[in-house]
Amino acid sequence: MERVAIFKERLLLARRRRDLSQEQLADKAGLFKTDVSKYERGQSMPTVARLMRLADVLDVTLDWLCGRKEDGRG
């Protein structure tokens, strides 16, 4: 459960740092806006493939996004 909390907080933080709306992030990552919304609310977790796309768009590492490391610049 703690990983979900970290992931949703870091996803939101990274999206805001990039000044992207949920819809813009979804478009760039090839997802639906509702998916991004569910991830940020902790209602769902993305697949590994989707995690990779999110990390690429947000220019962060998977380890940081998932709470495994404190430094996430990719």
C-alpha positions as CSV (number, residue, x, y, z in Angstrom):
1,M,0.0,0.0,0.0
2,E,2.9,2.4,0.8
3,R,4.2,2.0,-2.8
4,V,0.8,3.1,-4.2
5,A,0.9,6.2,-2.0
6,I,4.4,7.1,-3.1
7,F,3.7,6.4,-6.8
8,K,0.6,8.6,-6.9
9,E,2.3,11.5,-5.1
10,R,5.4,11.3,-7.4
11,L,3.3,11.0,-10.5
12,L,1.4,14.1,-9.6
13,L,4.6,16.0,-8.6
14,A,6.3,15.0,-11.9
15,R,3.3,16.0,-13.9
16,R,3.1,19.4,-12.3
17,R,6.8,20.0,-12.6
18,R,6.4,19.5,-16.4
19,D,3.3,21.8,-16.3
20,L,1.1,19.1,-17.9
21,S,-2.6,18.5,-17.4
22,Q,-3.7,15.0,-16.9
23,E,-5.0,15.0,-20.5
24,Q,-1.7,16.3,-21.9
25,L,0.2,13.6,-20.0
26,A,-2.2,10.9,-21.2
27,D,-1.9,12.0,-24.8
28,K,1.9,12.1,-24.7
29,A,2.0,8.6,-23.0
30,G,-0.6,7.0,-25.2
31,L,-3.1,6.6,-22.3
32,F,-6.6,7.8,-21.4
33,K,-7.0,10.8,-19.1
34,T,-9.1,8.6,-16.9
35,D,-6.1,6.2,-16.4
36,V,-3.9,9.1,-15.3
37,S,-6.7,10.3,-12.9
38,K,-7.0,6.8,-11.4
39,Y,-3.3,6.5,-10.9
40,E,-3.1,9.9,-9.2
41,R,-5.9,9.0,-6.9
42,G,-4.4,5.6,-6.0
43,Q,-7.3,3.7,-7.5
44,S,-5.2,1.8,-10.0
45,M,-1.6,1.0,-10.8
46,P,-0.2,1.0,-14.4
47,T,1.4,-2.0,-16.1
48,V,5.1,-2.0,-16.5
49,A,4.8,-0.8,-20.1
50,R,2.6,2.1,-19.1
51,L,5.0,3.0,-16.2
52,M,7.8,3.1,-18.7
53,R,5.9,5.5,-21.0
54,L,5.0,7.7,-18.1
55,A,8.6,7.9,-16.9
56,D,9.8,8.7,-20.4
57,V,7.3,11.5,-20.8
58,L,8.0,12.9,-17.4
59,D,11.8,12.5,-17.7
60,V,12.1,10.6,-14.5
61,T,13.4,7.1,-13.6
62,L,11.2,4.2,-12.9
63,D,12.9,3.7,-9.6
64,W,12.0,7.2,-8.5
65,L,8.5,7.1,-9.8
66,C,7.9,3.8,-7.9
67,G,9.5,5.0,-4.7
68,R,12.7,2.9,-4.9
69,K,15.1,5.9,-5.0
70,E,15.0,9.5,-3.9
71,D,16.7,10.9,-7.0
72,G,14.7,10.5,-10.1
73,R,16.2,12.6,-12.9
74,G,16.4,10.5,-16.0
